[in-house]
């Protein structure tokens, strides 16, 4: 029922600058999912891409459209109804060729569907049954935004190829300069890694909180739609006549209700997963506080060791001064001793001479 995705890929999405008609303006900060959808009730093909809850591509494929490959990883097509030119940057040439192949395939299918539709209009003047049932498409699907009328347009001049997207630089680690001990460096490295992980978890938690609010709004919209469909089923059961059509519509509405219930269940599971992530973030915060306390204790210990080292250096300097003074005293004693020895030698020589003279 309604539109179903038949092919999906990932690419960076761009739109032509409406002012210059030459430069590309990125509409997504990172690569997003780009899908081909087929509406069986209207027999049309569309290209849909969502960035969060925002539709950045909603283009109906017509026989007049042309997908142009401007480089090995970039292609574009013009949408006259949206009055813009879309550009896609792929991660490899293989993805680009596959997307272009599907574009040509669905473009031919759209041409054949248009010819059949024209033939039916020539054969009968009454509206087709498909157009009547096409109005029952659920308004909650993101594929139902914008119309599906056939488009006419030509591809403008090929703009310059946009620069390849670069990955954002990784977060710098906080430097810690403590040369007192190797264990201090170990704690500093762990604390820096933990701070980086904590920053990432904080960003993920903020993003998850925003997504939770958005999903809650979607859940409320799904519940309202489910109630409306239940009321619609009750009304259809009360209507007499056209039993076959009513049963068919009832079956389709029941399928829609089942799909909405499955979507609600999926959102509830996603909320549970986010709660677990929040608990994990709290555990990381506790570990961070523990490591911070250990680092403070290590710094205090280092300060104590540095004070003891200063005292030892002062004692060593005093010992060196005392040793130098002692050496000076020894030199003075040696010089004095040398003088006394010299005097004794002269006295001995004098005595010897006196002894020899007296003999």
C-alpha positions as a Markdown table, in Angstrom:
| # | Residue | x | y | z |
|---|---|---|---|---|
| 1 | Unk | 0.0 | 0.0 | 0.0 |
| 2 | Unk | 1.4 | 3.5 | -0.9 |
| 3 | Unk | 5.0 | 4.0 | -1.9 |
| 4 | Unk | 7.6 | 1.4 | -1.3 |
| 5 | Unk | 11.5 | 1.8 | -1.5 |
| 6 | Unk | 12.9 | -0.3 | -4.4 |
| 7 | Unk | 16.6 | 0.9 | -4.4 |
| 8 | Unk | 18.7 | 2.8 | -1.9 |
| 9 | Unk | 22.2 | 4.1 | -1.7 |
| 10 | Unk | 24.2 | 6.7 | 0.2 |
| 11 | Unk | 25.6 | 10.0 | -1.1 |
| 12 | Unk | 26.3 | 13.6 | -0.3 |
| 13 | Unk | 23.4 | 15.8 | -1.5 |
| 14 | Unk | 23.8 | 19.2 | -3.2 |
| 15 | Unk | 21.5 | 21.8 | -4.9 |
| 16 | Unk | 22.5 | 24.4 | -7.4 |
| 17 | Unk | 22.8 | 27.9 | -6.1 |
| 18 | Unk | 19.5 | 29.7 | -7.1 |
| 19 | Unk | 21.4 | 33.0 | -7.5 |
| 20 | Unk | 24.5 | 32.1 | -9.5 |
| 21 | Unk | 23.2 | 28.9 | -11.1 |
| 22 | Unk | 26.9 | 27.8 | -11.1 |
| 23 | Unk | 27.9 | 26.8 | -7.6 |
| 24 | Unk | 26.7 | 23.9 | -5.5 |
| 25 | Unk | 25.2 | 24.3 | -2.1 |
| 26 | Unk | 25.4 | 21.3 | 0.2 |
| 27 | Unk | 22.1 | 20.3 | 1.8 |
| 28 | Unk | 23.5 | 17.6 | 4.0 |
| 29 | Unk | 26.4 | 17.7 | 6.4 |
| 30 | Unk | 27.3 | 14.1 | 5.8 |
| 31 | Unk | 26.3 | 11.2 | 3.5 |
| 32 | Unk | 22.6 | 10.4 | 3.7 |
| 33 | Unk | 20.3 | 7.7 | 2.3 |
| 34 | Unk | 18.9 | 8.4 | -1.2 |
| 35 | Unk | 16.1 | 6.0 | -2.3 |
| 36 | Unk | 14.0 | 5.3 | -5.3 |
| 37 | Unk | 10.3 | 4.9 | -4.4 |
| 38 | Unk | 7.5 | 3.4 | -6.5 |
| 39 | Unk | 3.8 | 4.4 | -5.9 |
| 40 | Unk | 1.8 | 1.5 | -7.2 |
| 41 | Unk | -1.5 | 3.3 | -6.9 |
| 42 | Unk | -0.4 | 6.2 | -9.0 |
| 43 | Unk | 2.2 | 4.3 | -11.1 |
| 44 | Unk | 5.0 | 6.9 | -10.5 |
| 45 | Unk | 8.6 | 6.8 | -9.5 |
| 46 | Unk | 10.2 | 9.3 | -7.1 |
| 47 | Unk | 13.6 | 10.0 | -5.6 |
| 48 | Unk | 13.4 | 10.7 | -1.8 |
| 49 | Unk | 16.1 | 11.6 | 0.7 |
| 50 | Unk | 15.6 | 12.6 | 4.3 |
| 51 | Unk | 18.1 | 14.4 | 6.6 |
| 52 | Unk | 16.5 | 13.6 | 10.0 |
| 53 | Unk | 12.9 | 14.6 | 9.5 |
| 54 | Unk | 13.6 | 17.1 | 6.7 |
| 55 | Unk | 13.1 | 16.1 | 3.1 |
| 56 | Unk | 16.1 | 17.4 | 1.1 |
| 57 | Unk | 15.2 | 15.5 | -2.1 |
| 58 | Unk | 11.6 | 14.9 | -3.3 |
| 59 | Unk | 11.7 | 14.6 | -7.1 |
| 60 | Unk | 9.3 | 12.7 | -9.3 |
| 61 | Unk | 10.9 | 11.0 | -12.3 |
| 62 | Unk | 9.5 | 12.0 | -15.7 |
| 63 | Unk | 10.4 | 10.9 | -19.3 |
| 64 | Unk | 11.9 | 14.4 | -19.9 |
| 65 | Unk | 14.5 | 14.1 | -17.1 |
| 66 | Unk | 18.2 | 13.2 | -17.7 |
| 67 | Unk | 20.8 | 12.1 | -15.2 |
| 68 | Unk | 24.2 | 13.4 | -16.2 |
| 69 | Unk | 27.5 | 12.0 | -14.9 |
| 70 | Unk | 29.9 | 15.0 | -14.6 |
| 71 | Unk | 32.8 | 13.2 | -13.0 |
| 72 | Unk | 33.7 | 9.7 | -11.7 |
| 73 | Unk | 31.9 | 10.2 | -8.4 |
| 74 | Unk | 29.4 | 13.0 | -9.2 |
| 75 | Unk | 26.1 | 13.2 | -11.1 |
| 76 | Unk | 23.2 | 15.6 | -11.4 |
| 77 | Unk | 19.6 | 16.0 | -12.8 |
| 78 | Unk | 17.2 | 18.9 | -13.2 |
| 79 | Unk | 13.8 | 19.1 | -11.6 |
| 80 | Unk | 11.7 | 21.8 | -13.3 |
| 81 | Unk | 8.8 | 21.4 | -10.9 |
| 82 | Unk | 11.1 | 22.1 | -7.9 |
| 83 | Unk | 12.9 | 24.7 | -10.0 |
| 84 | Unk | 16.3 | 23.4 | -9.0 |
| 85 | Unk | 19.1 | 21.0 | -10.0 |
| 86 | Unk | 20.1 | 18.2 | -7.7 |
| 87 | Unk | 23.7 | 16.9 | -7.4 |
| 88 | Unk | 24.9 | 13.7 | -5.7 |
| 89 | Unk | 28.5 | 12.9 | -4.6 |
| 90 | Unk | 29.1 | 9.2 | -4.2 |
| 91 | Unk | 31.9 | 7.4 | -2.4 |
| 92 | Unk | 32.9 | 5.3 | -5.5 |
| 93 | Unk | 32.2 | 5.3 | -9.3 |
| 94 | Unk | 30.4 | 1.9 | -8.9 |
| 95 | Unk | 27.7 | 3.5 | -6.7 |
| 96 | Unk | 27.3 | 6.3 | -9.3 |
| 97 | Unk | 27.0 | 3.9 | -12.2 |
| 98 | Unk | 24.4 | 1.8 | -10.3 |
| 99 | Unk | 22.3 | 4.9 | -9.5 |
| 100 | Unk | 22.5 | 6.1 | -13.1 |
| 101 | Unk | 21.4 | 2.7 | -14.3 |
| 102 | Unk | 18.4 | 2.7 | -12.0 |
| 103 | Unk | 17.5 | 6.3 | -13.1 |
| 104 | Unk | 17.5 | 5.3 | -16.7 |
| 105 | Unk | 15.4 | 2.2 | -15.9 |
| 106 | Unk | 12.8 | 4.0 | -13.9 |
| 107 | Unk | 12.7 | 6.9 | -16.4 |
| 108 | Unk | 11.8 | 4.3 | -19.2 |
| 109 | Unk | 9.2 | 2.8 | -16.8 |
| 110 | Unk | 7.7 | 6.3 | -16.3 |
| 111 | Unk | 7.5 | 6.9 | -20.0 |
| 112 | Unk | 5.7 | 3.6 | -20.6 |
| 113 | Unk | 3.3 | 4.3 | -17.7 |
| 114 | Unk | 2.6 | 7.8 | -19.2 |
| 115 | Unk | 1.8 | 6.3 | -22.6 |
| 116 | Unk | -0.5 | 3.7 | -21.1 |
| 117 | Unk | -2.3 | 6.4 | -19.1 |
| 118 | Unk | -2.8 | 8.5 | -22.3 |
| 119 | Unk | -4.2 | 5.4 | -24.1 |
| 120 | Unk | -6.7 | 4.8 | -21.3 |
| 121 | Unk | -7.8 | 8.4 | -21.3 |
| 122 | Unk | -8.4 | 8.2 | -25.0 |
| 123 | Unk | -10.5 | 5.0 | -24.6 |
| 124 | Unk | -12.7 | 6.2 | -21.7 |
| 125 | Unk | -13.7 | 9.5 | -20.3 |
| 126 | Unk | -14.4 | 8.3 | -16.8 |
| 127 | Unk | -11.7 | 8.6 | -14.1 |
| 128 | Unk | -9.7 | 5.4 | -13.4 |
| 129 | Unk | -10.2 | 3.4 | -10.3 |
| 130 | Unk | -6.6 | 3.8 | -9.4 |
| 131 | Unk | -6.9 | 7.6 | -9.1 |
| 132 | Unk | -9.8 | 7.1 | -6.7 |
| 133 | Unk | -7.9 | 4.7 | -4.5 |
| 134 | Unk | -4.7 | 6.8 | -4.7 |
| 135 | Unk | -6.2 | 9.4 | -2.4 |
| 136 | Unk | -6.1 | 6.9 | 0.5 |
| 137 | Unk | -2.3 | 7.1 | 0.8 |
| 138 | Unk | -1.3 | 7.7 | 4.4 |
| 139 | Unk | -0.2 | 11.3 | 5.1 |
| 140 | Unk | 2.3 | 10.3 | 7.7 |
| 141 | Unk | 4.8 | 8.7 | 5.3 |
| 142 | Unk | 7.7 | 11.1 | 4.3 |
| 143 | Unk | 7.3 | 10.0 | 0.7 |
| 144 | Unk | 3.8 | 11.7 | 0.4 |
| 145 | Unk | 5.2 | 15.2 | 0.6 |
| 146 | Unk | 5.0 | 17.3 | -2.7 |
| 147 | Unk | 2.9 | 16.3 | -5.7 |
| 148 | Unk | 3.4 | 13.6 | -8.4 |
| 149 | Unk | 2.4 | 15.5 | -11.6 |
| 150 | Unk | 4.5 | 14.9 | -14.7 |
| 151 | Unk | 7.3 | 17.4 | -15.0 |
| 152 | Unk | 8.9 | 19.2 | -18.0 |
| 153 | Unk | 12.4 | 20.6 | -17.9 |
| 154 | Unk | 15.8 | 20.6 | -19.5 |
| 155 | Unk | 19.2 | 20.2 | -17.8 |
| 156 | Unk | 21.0 | 23.5 | -17.4 |
| 157 | Unk | 24.7 | 24.0 | -18.0 |
| 158 | Unk | 26.9 | 21.6 | -16.0 |
| 159 | Unk | 28.2 | 23.5 | -13.0 |
| 160 | Unk | 31.6 | 23.0 | -11.6 |
| 161 | Unk | 32.2 | 19.8 | -9.6 |
| 162 | Unk | 32.0 | 20.4 | -5.9 |
| 163 | Unk | 35.1 | 19.7 | -3.8 |
| 164 | Unk | 35.2 | 16.2 | -2.3 |
| 165 | Unk | 33.9 | 16.3 | 1.3 |
| 166 | Unk | 36.7 | 16.0 | 3.9 |
| 167 | Unk | 36.4 | 14.2 | 7.1 |
| 168 | Unk | 36.3 | 16.4 | 10.2 |
| 169 | Unk | 39.6 | 16.5 | 12.2 |
| 170 | Unk | 39.6 | 14.3 | 15.3 |
| 171 | Unk | 39.5 | 16.0 | 18.7 |
| 172 | Unk | 42.9 | 16.9 | 20.0 |
| 173 | Unk | 43.9 | 15.2 | 23.3 |
| 174 | Unk | 44.6 | 17.5 | 26.2 |
| 175 | Unk | 48.4 | 17.6 | 27.0 |
| 176 | Unk | 49.6 | 17.0 | 30.5 |
| 177 | Unk | 53.3 | 17.7 | 31.3 |
| 178 | Unk | 54.4 | 16.0 | 34.5 |
| 179 | Unk | 57.9 | 14.5 | 34.5 |
| 180 | Unk | 58.0 | 13.3 | 38.1 |
| 181 | Unk | 56.9 | 9.7 | 37.6 |
| 182 | Unk | 55.8 | 7.4 | 34.8 |
| 183 | Unk | 52.6 | 6.5 | 36.7 |
| 184 | Unk | 51.5 | 10.1 | 36.6 |
| 185 | Unk | 51.8 | 10.0 | 32.8 |
| 186 | Unk | 49.7 | 6.8 | 32.7 |
| 187 | Unk | 46.9 | 8.4 | 34.7 |
| 188 | Unk | 47.0 | 11.6 | 32.5 |
| 189 | Unk | 46.7 | 9.5 | 29.3 |
| 190 | Unk | 43.7 | 7.6 | 30.7 |
| 191 | Unk | 42.1 | 10.8 | 31.9 |
| 192 | Unk | 42.6 | 12.5 | 28.4 |
| 193 | Unk | 41.1 | 9.4 | 26.7 |
| 194 | Unk | 38.2 | 9.4 | 29.1 |
| 195 | Unk | 37.6 | 13.2 | 28.5 |
| 196 | Unk | 37.5 | 12.5 | 24.8 |
| 197 | Unk | 35.0 | 9.7 | 25.2 |
| 198 | Unk | 32.9 | 11.8 | 27.6 |
| 199 | Unk | 32.7 | 14.6 | 25.1 |
| 200 | Unk | 31.6 | 12.2 | 22.3 |
| 201 | Unk | 29.0 | 10.6 | 24.6 |
| 202 | Unk | 27.7 | 14.1 | 25.6 |
| 203 | Unk | 27.3 | 15.0 | 22.0 |
| 204 | Unk | 25.6 | 11.7 | 21.2 |
| 205 | Unk | 23.3 | 12.2 | 24.3 |
| 206 | Unk | 22.3 | 15.6 | 23.2 |
| 207 | Unk | 21.5 | 14.3 | 19.7 |
| 208 | Unk | 19.6 | 11.4 | 21.1 |
| 209 | Unk | 17.6 | 13.7 | 23.4 |
| 210 | Unk | 16.6 | 15.8 | 20.4 |
| 211 | Unk | 15.7 | 12.6 | 18.4 |
| 212 | Unk | 13.6 | 11.3 | 21.4 |
| 213 | Unk | 11.5 | 14.5 | 21.3 |
| 214 | Unk | 11.0 | 14.2 | 17.6 |
| 215 | Unk | 10.1 | 10.5 | 17.9 |
| 216 | Unk | 7.6 | 11.3 | 20.7 |
| 217 | Unk | 5.9 | 13.8 | 18.3 |
| 218 | Unk | 5.8 | 11.1 | 15.6 |
| 219 | Unk | 4.4 | 8.6 | 18.0 |
| 220 | Unk | 1.7 | 11.0 | 19.0 |
| 221 | Unk | 0.9 | 11.6 | 15.3 |
| 222 | Unk | 0.9 | 7.8 | 14.6 |
| 223 | Unk | -1.5 | 7.3 | 17.5 |
| 224 | Unk | -3.8 | 10.0 | 16.2 |
| 225 | Unk | -3.7 | 8.5 | 12.7 |
| 226 | Unk | -4.5 | 5.0 | 14.2 |
| 227 | Unk | -7.5 | 6.4 | 16.0 |
| 228 | Unk | -8.6 | 8.1 | 12.8 |
| 229 | Unk | -8.2 | 4.9 | 10.8 |
| 230 | Unk | -10.2 | 2.9 | 13.4 |
| 231 | Unk | -13.0 | 5.4 | 13.1 |
| 232 | Unk | -12.8 | 5.2 | 9.4 |
| 233 | Unk | -13.1 | 1.4 | 9.5 |
| 234 | Unk | -16.2 | 1.7 | 11.7 |
| 235 | Unk | -17.7 | 4.2 | 9.3 |
| 236 | Unk | -17.0 | 1.9 | 6.3 |
| 237 | Unk | -18.6 | -1.0 | 8.1 |
| 238 | Unk | -21.8 | 1.0 | 8.6 |
| 239 | Unk | -22.0 | 2.0 | 5.0 |
| 240 | Unk | -24.3 | -0.2 | 3.0 |
| 241 | Unk | -23.7 | -1.1 | -0.7 |
| 242 | Unk | -20.4 | -1.5 | -2.5 |
| 243 | Unk | -19.4 | -4.3 | -0.3 |
| 244 | Unk | -16.4 | -5.4 | -2.3 |
| 245 | Unk | -14.9 | -1.9 | -2.3 |
| 246 | Unk | -15.5 | -1.4 | 1.4 |
| 247 | Unk | -13.9 | -4.7 | 2.3 |
| 248 | Unk | -10.9 | -3.9 | 0.2 |
| 249 | Unk | -10.6 | -0.5 | 1.9 |
| 250 | Unk | -11.0 | -2.1 | 5.3 |
| 251 | Unk | -8.2 | -4.5 | 4.6 |
| 252 | Unk | -5.9 | -1.8 | 3.5 |
| 253 | Unk | -6.7 | 0.3 | 6.6 |
| 254 | Unk | -6.1 | -2.7 | 8.8 |
| 255 | Unk | -2.7 | -3.2 | 7.1 |
| 256 | Unk | -1.9 | 0.5 | 7.7 |
| 257 | Unk | -2.9 | 0.1 | 11.4 |
| 258 | Unk | -0.6 | -3.0 | 11.7 |
| 259 | Unk | 2.3 | -1.0 | 10.1 |
| 260 | Unk | 1.7 | 1.9 | 12.5 |
| 261 | Unk | 1.7 | -0.5 | 15.5 |
| 262 | Unk | 5.0 | -2.0 | 14.3 |
| 263 | Unk | 6.4 | 1.5 | 13.9 |
| 264 | Unk | 5.3 | 2.3 | 17.5 |
| 265 | Unk | 7.0 | -0.8 | 18.8 |
| 266 | Unk | 10.2 | 0.0 | 16.9 |
| 267 | Unk | 10.2 | 3.5 | 18.5 |
| 268 | Unk | 9.7 | 2.1 | 22.0 |
| 269 | Unk | 12.7 | -0.2 | 21.4 |
| 270 | Unk | 14.7 | 2.7 | 20.3 |
| 271 | Unk | 13.8 | 4.6 | 23.4 |
| 272 | Unk | 14.9 | 1.7 | 25.6 |
| 273 | Unk | 18.2 | 1.7 | 23.7 |
| 274 | Unk | 18.7 | 5.4 | 24.3 |
| 275 | Unk | 18.0 | 4.9 | 28.1 |
| 276 | Unk | 20.8 | 2.3 | 28.2 |
| 277 | Unk | 23.1 | 4.7 | 26.4 |
| 278 | Unk | 22.3 | 7.4 | 29.0 |
| 279 | Unk | 23.1 | 4.9 | 31.9 |
| 280 | Unk | 26.4 | 4.1 | 30.1 |
| 281 | Unk | 27.2 | 7.8 | 29.9 |
| 282 | Unk | 26.6 | 8.1 | 33.7 |
| 283 | Unk | 29.0 | 5.2 | 34.3 |
| 284 | Unk | 31.7 | 6.9 | 32.3 |
| 285 | Unk | 31.1 | 10.1 | 34.3 |
| 286 | Unk | 31.7 | 8.2 | 37.5 |
| 287 | Unk | 34.9 | 6.7 | 36.1 |
| 288 | Unk | 36.0 | 10.1 | 35.1 |
| 289 | Unk | 35.5 | 11.5 | 38.6 |
| 290 | Unk | 37.4 | 8.6 | 40.1 |
| 291 | Unk | 40.4 | 9.1 | 37.8 |
| 292 | Unk | 40.3 | 12.8 | 38.5 |
| 293 | Unk | 40.6 | 12.2 | 42.2 |
| 294 | Unk | 43.5 | 9.7 | 41.7 |
| 295 | Unk | 45.2 | 12.3 | 39.5 |
| 296 | Unk | 44.9 | 14.9 | 42.3 |
| 297 | Unk | 46.3 | 12.5 | 44.8 |
| 298 | Unk | 49.3 | 11.7 | 42.5 |
| 299 | Unk | 49.9 | 15.4 | 42.0 |
| 300 | Unk | 50.0 | 15.9 | 45.8 |
| 301 | Unk | 52.4 | 13.0 | 46.1 |
| 302 | Unk | 54.6 | 14.6 | 43.4 |
| 303 | Unk | 54.6 | 17.9 | 45.3 |
| 304 | Unk | 55.7 | 16.1 | 48.5 |
| 305 | Unk | 58.5 | 14.3 | 46.6 |
| 306 | Unk | 59.6 | 17.5 | 45.0 |
| 307 | Unk | 59.8 | 19.2 | 48.4 |
| 308 | Unk | 61.9 | 16.3 | 49.8 |
| 309 | Unk | 64.1 | 16.5 | 46.7 |
| 310 | Unk | 64.7 | 20.2 | 47.4 |
| 311 | Unk | 65.7 | 19.5 | 50.9 |
| 312 | Unk | 68.1 | 16.8 | 49.8 |
| 313 | Unk | 69.6 | 19.1 | 47.3 |
| 314 | Unk | 70.1 | 21.8 | 50.0 |
| 315 | Unk | 71.8 | 19.2 | 52.3 |
| 316 | Unk | 74.0 | 18.0 | 49.5 |
| 317 | Unk | 75.0 | 21.6 | 48.7 |
| 318 | Unk | 75.8 | 22.2 | 52.4 |
| 319 | Unk | 77.9 | 19.0 | 52.5 |
| 320 | Unk | 79.8 | 20.1 | 49.4 |
| 321 | Unk | 80.5 | 23.4 | 51.1 |
| 322 | Unk | 81.7 | 21.7 | 54.2 |
| 323 | Unk | 83.9 | 19.4 | 52.2 |
| 324 | Unk | 85.4 | 22.3 | 50.3 |
| 325 | Unk | 86.2 | 24.1 | 53.6 |
| 326 | Unk | 87.8 | 20.9 | 54.9 |
| 327 | Unk | 89.9 | 20.6 | 51.8 |
| 328 | Unk | 91.1 | 24.2 | 52.3 |
| 329 | Unk | 91.9 | 23.5 | 55.9 |
| 330 | Unk | 93.9 | 20.4 | 54.8 |
| 331 | Unk | 95.8 | 22.4 | 52.2 |
| 332 | Unk | 96.7 | 25.0 | 54.9 |
| 333 | Unk | 97.9 | 22.3 | 57.2 |
| 334 | Unk | 99.9 | 20.7 | 54.4 |
| 335 | Unk | 101.5 | 24.0 | 53.6 |
| 336 | Unk | 102.3 | 24.6 | 57.3 |
| 337 | Unk | 103.7 | 21.1 | 57.6 |
| 338 | Unk | 105.9 | 21.7 | 54.5 |
| 339 | Unk | 107.2 | 24.8 | 56.1 |
| 340 | Unk | 108.0 | 23.0 | 59.4 |
| 341 | Unk | 109.6 | 20.2 | 57.6 |
| 342 | Unk | 111.8 | 22.7 | 55.6 |
| 343 | Unk | 112.8 | 24.4 | 58.9 |
| 344 | Unk | 113.6 | 21.0 | 60.5 |
| 345 | Unk | 115.7 | 20.2 | 57.5 |
| 346 | Unk | 117.6 | 23.4 | 57.7 |
| 347 | Unk | 118.0 | 22.8 | 61.5 |
| 348 | Unk | 119.3 | 19.3 | 60.8 |
| 349 | Unk | 121.8 | 20.6 | 58.2 |
| 350 | Unk | 123.0 | 23.3 | 60.7 |
| 351 | Unk | 123.4 | 20.7 | 63.4 |
| 352 | Unk | 125.3 | 18.4 | 61.0 |
| 353 | Unk | 127.6 | 21.2 | 60.1 |
| 354 | Unk | 128.2 | 22.1 | 63.7 |
| 355 | Unk | 129.1 | 18.5 | 64.5 |
| 356 | Unk | 131.5 | 18.3 | 61.7 |
| 357 | Unk | 133.1 | 21.6 | 62.6 |
| 358 | Unk | 133.6 | 20.6 | 66.2 |
| 359 | Unk | 135.3 | 17.4 | 65.3 |
